[in-house]
Amino acid sequence: MPLPNHHLAPEVTDMKNKILRFLLSEDGPTAVEYAVMLGLIIVVCLAAIVSIGDSTNANYEMIQQAMEDAIGN
């Protein structure tokens, strides 16, 4: 199903038709599914990194406070 190409350059129309064919074929939905899974994996990884960073920061602050208390500051 080609897209209407009333005012587009032939290269743009050709690219739009290729993208449409890709999305309508078996490969299109599979690629979209992989992209969604990759996005979810990235979100989970970022959440884990933030959580680990917060935990590490809390530990360093606790160590800093203990050292300050030991020194007497």
C-alpha positions, 0 to 999 in steps of 0.5 A: 500500500504506497503512501500518497506522494503529491508533494514529496521528492521521489527519494522521500516517497521511496523511503516512506514506501520502504518503511511501510513495507518493512513495518507490514512485513514479518520483520517489522513487528519483530524489530519493534518487539525487540526495540521495546524489549531493549528499551525495557532492559535499558530502563531496568539497568538504569534503575539498578544503577541509580539504586546502587549509586544511592546505596553506595553514596549512603555507605560513603556518607556513613563512613565519612561520619564515622571517621569525623566522629573518630577524629573529633570534628 
